[in-house]
């Protein structure tokens, strides 16, 4: 990944993820950047037998891989280029920060905010980043409203 610049998007399977990906793809095409898609598997925090824990971890990994596959298909279709994929295990914010520190070529994180009028929280990751972690990042965080259409994204990028 030397001398290349990357846009990072988190694959969480939400509607907003697709908006963030569409925005990242549009920016990628205009700025000649590539895209990294990351997804995270949170630790299983349940008191149970080891066998059940392993089953839960395997199911979480399968689900995370599906999210990555879905997100990468969106990027491939929109840009013609396969994104770089990362699947990490651990606390989402800690692993996100670690990924950004390890991959020096990442120069922006694109997220899309929850636009559900009944929900005041813009999303777990955005809320955590804005309230606790913003000053600990070396890159800008771009938050796109989750209700942007492809046409609107095309118009503003």
C-alpha positions, 0 to 999 in steps of 0.5 A: 500500500505504499504511496497510495491513499485510502478511504476507510469505511466500516462494514456493519451491514446497516443502511447507512453503511451503503450510503458511506460506501457510495460516498467513498466510491464517488470520492475514490473515483474523483481523487484516485484513492482506493478503499479499505473496508473494515469490519469488527467482531466484538468479543463474546461476553457471555458466561457459557461453555467453551463449545457454545462460545466457539459456536458463537464466535464462528457465527460472528465471523461468518456474519462479519465475512458476509458484511465484508463480501456485501460491502466489497461487491458495492465498491467493485461495482461502483469503482471497478476496483476490489477494496482492501478488506480487514476483519478484526476482533476486539473492541470496535473503537480500539481496533479501529484506532489500531487499524488507522495507526497501522495503515499509514496510507489511510487518510480519511474515515467515512461514516454515515449517520443514522437518520431514523427520526425516532433515534437521537443517537447517530450511531454507536461508532459516531457517538463514541468517536465524537464524545470520547475519541475525536482528539485521538485520531490522526485522520479526519472523520467524514460523516455523511447523512444516512439519507443521501441518495446516489444522485445527491452524492454524485452532485456533491462529490 
